[in-house]
Amino acid sequence: MSIEFLDEIVRGQKQGEPRGLASICSSHPFVLKAAMQRAVRAGTVLLVESTCNQVNQFGGYTGMTPADFAVYVRNLADQVGLAQEKTLLGGDHLGPSVWQAEPAGIAMQKSLELVHAYVRAGYVKIHLDASMKLGDDDPALPLDVELSARRAASLAEAAEQAHASLGAAPSPHYVIGSEVPIPGGAQTHEDRLQVTAAEDVGHTIEVTRAAFLHQKLGRAWERVQAVVVQPGVEFGDDFVLDYQPEAAAGLVRFIETQPGMVFEAHSTDYQTGANLRRLIRDHFAILKVGPALTFAMREAIFALAWMEDELFPASERSGLIVALDEAMLRDPRHWQKYYHGSAQEQAFGRKYSLSDRSRYYWPDVQVRAALTKLLANLSSRPLPLALLSQYAPEQLSRIRDCKIENNAETILLDHIDRVLQDYQMEPFIGQK
């Protein structure tokens, strides 16, 4: 079963092997298809995760419930030829984040229903996150760590109850902790981050374990395999903070004393391949990536649109780039907190920002229609080598080496795969 692959990675880490797994945090079919194709080539497991904002019992911003998303991913896997047992579903930040403004009783009840729905849908990697203050928590005080732990334990209890109703299904495996950047990248420019202190991680583990045991969840605690910390990596609109191993040395020493537990690193987007291997070496065995993949997808789609401009009269073009910007202007809620400055600077951000807030707009009806027309236009003939040299030189090289075909969708998927190859989609066997 796919969950056993995660067990193997944790065991390998504890035996001194730098093993790890990428977590694909995207719902876009092109991103998932590229990741699935790489998993098929590597013969390994693919971990796909959705957040509580993205997918929940009310539909989330994708309009999908956990059961819907599970069917969606499995249908894509069938199309690509990725075996069901090679597909691992994970739930990220499962807890009351979506309902922070509501009183704790109401927010937590919705959170319990959320976790129950995820486990019932077949998700087996569950990140429990009750780290945020709720509507009737004291706004003047930081959230009590023990209260957060008790809430996380109640979520675990809901997961265990949901699993018990499934019969012989694999048991949920848990991730705890939440000292992470804002999902999707920082909203303001940052020059450095405070790396989580080892003593703070130890306290989080200690109080969460106590809360599990108080709820008689000892067997569930044995399946807590990772803790989220801040290793000092982040990205935002116009910056990337690279991993600095020396800053995380205390974390590395600490996790080596914790049996059966590794770190999970969020916001690893845009880290170099060398940095990803350093993270794996330092026991950050689960590496989450999302916006970097949709950023690469957007790059490839823009390149295809520029080639379309050269090949078709204006009346026959898709107008994809304009359609995407118009969709973002019609509904600015997904980007306006991230892109600042003059109108020109905001326009630049909508197209090229590393935060890639444009990823929220690909489901727009008009954007979807434009993308469909773009790919249909370019599928009518092989793309000219001169245009590929100008706009997709890496793919041109691979086409001439007979590694990929000369068609628009293959070029798009291959460009996304250039990011995925740094994550390998297989156990990392890195160098010390």
C-alpha positions in Angstrom: 0.0 0.0 0.0 1.1 3.6 -0.7 1.2 4.5 3.0 3.9 1.9 3.6 6.1 4.0 1.3 6.0 6.8 3.9 6.9 4.2 6.6 9.9 3.2 4.6 11.1 6.7 4.2 10.9 7.4 8.0 12.7 4.1 8.7 15.4 4.9 6.2 15.9 8.3 7.7 16.3 6.8 11.1 18.9 4.4 9.7 21.0 7.3 8.3 19.7 7.2 4.7 18.8 10.6 3.2 15.4 9.5 1.9 12.5 11.8 1.2 9.3 12.4 -0.7 7.8 15.4 -2.6 4.3 16.5 -1.6 2.5 17.9 -4.6 0.1 20.7 -3.4 -1.9 21.5 -6.5 -5.2 20.6 -8.0 -4.4 21.7 -11.6 -4.8 18.8 -14.0 -1.6 19.7 -16.0 0.5 19.8 -12.8 -1.0 16.5 -11.5 -0.6 14.9 -14.9 3.1 15.9 -15.1 3.7 14.6 -11.6 1.9 11.4 -12.3 3.9 10.8 -15.5 7.1 11.2 -13.6 5.9 8.8 -10.8 5.1 6.2 -13.5 8.6 6.6 -15.1 10.2 6.3 -11.6 7.9 3.4 -10.5 7.3 5.2 -7.2 4.5 6.6 -5.1 3.0 10.0 -5.7 1.9 12.1 -2.7 -0.9 14.6 -3.6 -2.2 16.9 -0.9 -5.1 19.4 -0.6 -5.6 22.0 2.1 -8.7 22.7 4.2 -9.2 26.0 2.2 -8.9 24.2 -1.1 -11.0 21.1 -0.4 -13.5 20.8 2.4 -17.0 19.4 3.2 -18.5 22.7 1.8 -16.5 22.5 -1.4 -13.6 24.9 -0.6 -12.3 27.2 -3.3 -12.0 24.3 -5.8 -15.7 23.4 -5.3 -14.6 19.9 -4.4 -15.3 17.9 -1.3 -12.7 15.4 -0.1 -14.6 12.6 -1.8 -14.8 14.6 -5.0 -11.0 15.4 -4.9 -10.2 11.7 -4.3 -12.2 10.7 -7.3 -10.7 13.5 -9.4 -7.1 12.4 -8.6 -7.8 8.7 -9.1 -9.4 9.4 -12.5 -6.4 11.4 -13.6 -4.1 8.6 -12.3 -6.1 6.0 -14.4 -5.7 8.2 -17.5 -2.0 8.4 -17.0 -1.5 4.8 -16.0 -0.5 5.4 -12.4 -1.6 2.5 -10.3 -4.1 3.3 -7.5 -1.7 1.8 -4.9 0.9 4.2 -6.0 -1.3 7.3 -5.2 -1.1 8.7 -1.7 -3.6 11.4 -0.7 -2.8 13.8 2.1 -4.8 16.5 3.9 -2.8 19.7 4.8 -3.6 22.1 7.7 -6.7 20.2 8.6 -8.4 22.1 11.4 -10.3 25.3 12.0 -8.3 27.6 9.7 -11.2 28.2 7.4 -13.5 29.1 10.3 -11.2 31.2 12.5 -13.7 34.0 12.9 -16.3 31.7 14.4 -16.7 30.7 18.1 -14.5 27.8 19.1 -17.4 25.4 19.6 -18.7 26.0 16.1 -15.3 26.1 14.4 -14.1 22.9 16.0 -17.4 21.1 15.2 -16.8 22.0 11.5 -13.2 20.9 11.8 -14.2 17.5 13.2 -16.6 17.0 10.3 -13.7 18.1 7.9 -11.3 15.5 9.2 -14.0 12.8 9.2 -14.7 13.6 5.6 -11.1 13.5 4.6 -10.4 10.1 6.2 -13.7 8.6 4.9 -12.6 9.7 1.4 -9.4 7.7 1.6 -6.8 10.3 2.7 -4.2 8.6 4.8 -1.6 11.3 5.5 -3.3 13.8 7.8 -1.7 17.1 9.0 -3.5 18.2 12.1 -3.4 22.0 12.6 -5.3 23.7 15.4 -2.7 26.4 15.9 -4.8 29.4 15.1 -7.0 31.5 17.5 -10.7 31.2 17.1 -13.5 33.7 17.4 -13.9 33.6 21.2 -10.2 33.1 22.1 -8.6 36.1 23.8 -7.3 38.3 21.0 -4.8 39.9 23.4 -3.0 36.7 24.3 -1.1 34.1 22.2 -3.0 30.8 21.8 -2.1 28.5 24.6 0.0 25.6 23.3 -1.8 23.1 25.4 -5.2 24.3 24.2 -4.0 23.9 20.6 -2.7 20.4 21.4 -6.1 19.4 22.9 -7.9 20.6 19.8 -5.4 18.7 17.6 -6.1 15.6 19.7 -9.8 15.9 19.2 -9.2 16.1 15.5 -7.2 12.9 15.7 -10.0 11.3 17.6 -12.4 12.2 14.7 -9.9 10.7 12.2 -9.7 7.5 14.2 -13.4 7.2 14.4 -13.8 7.8 10.7 -11.2 5.1 10.0 -12.9 2.6 12.3 -16.0 2.8 10.0 -13.9 1.8 6.9 -13.1 -1.7 7.9 -9.7 -2.9 6.6 -8.5 0.5 5.2 -4.9 1.7 6.0 -4.7 3.6 9.2 -4.2 7.4 9.1 -0.6 8.6 9.6 -0.3 12.0 11.2 1.7 15.2 11.0 1.6 17.7 13.8 3.0 21.3 14.2 2.3 24.4 12.2 5.3 26.8 12.5 5.1 27.5 8.8 4.8 30.5 6.5 1.4 31.7 5.2 0.2 29.0 2.7 1.1 30.2 -0.8 4.0 32.4 0.2 4.6 35.5 2.2 2.5 38.6 1.6 5.4 41.0 2.2 9.1 41.0 1.3 11.3 39.3 3.9 15.1 39.1 4.1 15.3 36.4 6.8 13.2 34.1 8.9 13.5 32.9 12.5 14.3 29.1 12.4 12.2 27.2 14.9 14.1 26.5 18.1 14.7 22.9 19.0 13.2 23.4 22.5 10.0 24.7 21.0 9.6 21.6 18.8 10.3 19.5 21.8 7.5 21.3 23.8 5.1 20.9 20.9 5.7 17.2 20.7 5.5 16.8 24.5 2.2 18.6 25.0 0.6 17.0 21.9 1.6 13.5 23.0 0.1 14.2 26.4 -3.1 15.4 24.8 -3.3 12.2 22.6 -2.8 10.0 25.6 -5.4 11.9 27.6 -7.9 11.1 24.8 -6.8 7.5 24.9 -5.2 7.8 21.5 -1.9 6.0 22.3 -2.1 3.8 19.2 -2.8 6.9 17.0 0.2 8.7 18.6 2.4 5.8 17.3 1.4 6.9 13.8 2.5 10.5 14.3 5.5 10.5 11.8 6.4 14.1 11.2 6.4 17.5 12.7 6.2 20.8 10.8 8.8 23.4 11.7 10.3 26.5 10.0 13.7 25.6 8.6 14.3 29.1 7.2 12.9 28.6 3.7 10.3 30.9 2.2 9.3 32.7 -1.0 7.2 35.6 -1.8 6.2 38.0 -4.6 9.8 38.9 -5.5 12.2 36.9 -3.3 13.3 33.4 -2.3 15.0 32.6 1.0 17.4 29.8 0.5 18.0 27.0 3.0 20.9 27.6 5.3 21.9 24.3 6.9 24.0 25.9 9.7 20.9 27.8 10.9 19.0 24.5 11.3 21.7 22.6 13.0 19.9 22.5 16.3 16.8 21.1 14.7 18.8 18.4 13.0 20.4 17.3 16.3 17.0 17.3 18.0 15.0 15.2 15.5 17.8 12.6 15.5 16.8 11.9 19.1 13.1 11.3 18.3 12.3 7.7 17.3 10.0 7.3 14.3 9.7 11.0 13.6 11.0 13.3 10.9 10.4 16.9 9.8 8.0 18.2 7.1 9.1 21.3 5.3 6.5 23.7 3.8 7.1 26.4 1.1 10.1 24.6 -0.5 9.1 26.2 -3.8 12.1 27.7 -5.8 14.7 26.1 -3.6 17.6 24.8 -5.7 18.1 21.1 -6.3 21.2 21.2 -4.0 19.1 22.8 -1.2 16.4 20.2 -1.5 19.0 17.5 -1.0 20.4 19.3 1.9 16.9 19.5 3.4 16.5 15.7 2.9 19.9 15.1 4.4 18.9 17.1 7.5 15.7 15.0 8.0 13.2 17.2 6.3 11.8 14.1 4.7 8.6 15.6 3.3 9.0 18.6 1.0 5.9 20.5 0.0 5.8 22.2 -3.4 2.9 23.9 -5.2 3.2 27.5 -6.5 6.6 26.7 -8.2 4.8 24.1 -10.3 1.9 26.3 -11.4 4.5 29.1 -12.0 6.3 26.7 -14.4 2.9 25.9 -16.0 2.2 29.6 -16.5 5.6 30.1 -18.0 5.0 27.4 -20.6 1.5 28.6 -21.4 2.8 32.1 -22.0 5.5 30.8 -24.2 2.9 28.9 -26.2 0.8 32.0 -26.4 3.7 34.0 -27.8 4.3 31.3 -30.4 0.6 31.5 -31.3 0.9 35.2 -31.9 3.6 34.5 -34.5 1.6 31.8 -36.2 -2.0 33.0 -36.3 -3.8 36.2 -37.3 -5.2 38.2 -34.4 -8.8 37.1 -35.2 -7.9 33.5 -34.7 -5.7 33.8 -31.6 -6.8 32.6 -28.1 -6.0 35.9 -26.3 -5.0 33.7 -23.3 -2.7 36.2 -21.6 -5.3 39.0 -21.8 -8.1 36.7 -20.7 -6.1 35.6 -17.6 -5.3 39.2 -16.6 -9.0 40.3 -17.1 -10.1 37.4 -14.8 -7.7 38.6 -12.2 -8.9 42.2 -12.4 -12.6 41.1 -12.2 -11.9 39.3 -8.9 -8.8 40.7 -7.2 -9.3 38.9 -3.8 -6.7 36.2 -4.5 -3.9 38.6 -5.3 -4.4 42.1 -4.0 -2.8 41.3 -0.5 0.3 40.0 -2.3 1.0 42.5 -5.1 1.8 46.1 -4.0 3.0 49.3 -5.6 1.9 51.2 -8.7 -0.7 49.9 -11.2 2.3 48.9 -13.5 4.0 47.0 -10.6 0.7 45.2 -9.8 0.2 44.3 -13.5 3.7 42.9 -13.5 3.0 40.8 -10.4 -0.2 39.4 -11.9 1.8 38.0 -14.7 5.2 37.1 -13.2 5.1 37.1 -9.4 6.8 34.1 -7.7 3.7 33.9 -5.5 1.8 32.9 -8.6 -1.6 34.0 -7.5 -2.7 33.5 -11.1 -3.1 29.8 -10.2 -6.5 30.6 -8.7 -7.8 31.8 -12.0 -7.2 28.9 -14.4 -10.7 27.5 -13.6 -12.3 30.7 -14.7 -14.7 29.9 -17.6 -13.2 32.4 -20.0 -9.6 31.5 -19.1 -10.4 27.8 -19.6 -11.9 28.6 -23.0 -8.8 30.6 -24.0 -6.5 27.8 -22.9 -8.5 25.2 -24.8 -8.4 27.4 -28.0 -4.6 28.0 -27.5 -3.8 24.2 -27.3 -6.2 23.5 -30.2 -4.6 26.1 -32.4 -1.1 24.8 -31.7 -2.1 21.1 -32.1 -2.8 21.6 -35.8 0.9 21.4 -36.7 4.4 20.7 -35.2 5.7 24.0 -33.8 8.5 25.6 -35.9 12.0 24.9 -34.6 12.9 28.6 -34.8 10.0 29.5 -32.5 10.9 26.7 -30.1 14.5 27.9 -30.0 13.2 31.4 -29.1 10.5 30.5 -26.6 11.2 26.9 -25.4 14.9 26.1 -25.9 15.0 23.3 -23.3 12.1 21.6 -25.0 13.6 22.0 -28.4 16.7 20.2 -27.2 14.6 17.4 -25.9 12.6 17.2 -29.1 15.7 17.0 -31.2 17.1 14.2 -28.9 13.7 12.4 -29.5 12.9 12.5 -25.8 9.6 14.3 -26.2 7.2 14.9 -29.1 6.8 18.2 -30.8 3.3 19.2 -29.6 2.0 21.9 -27.4 0.7 19.8 -24.4 3.8 17.7 -24.3 6.0 20.9 -24.2 3.8 22.2 -21.4 4.0 19.1 -19.3 7.8 18.8 -19.9 8.4 22.4 -18.6 6.5 21.5 -15.4 8.6 18.4 -15.2 11.8 20.5 -15.1 10.7 21.6 -11.6 9.6 18.1 -10.6 13.0 16.6 -11.5 14.6 18.4 -8.6 12.3 16.7 -6.3 12.9 13.4 -8.1 9.5 11.8 -7.1 11.4 8.9 -5.6 13.5 8.3 -2.5 16.3 10.7 -2.4 19.7 9.0 -2.1 21.7 12.2 -1.6 25.2 12.9 -0.6 26.5 13.9 2.8 
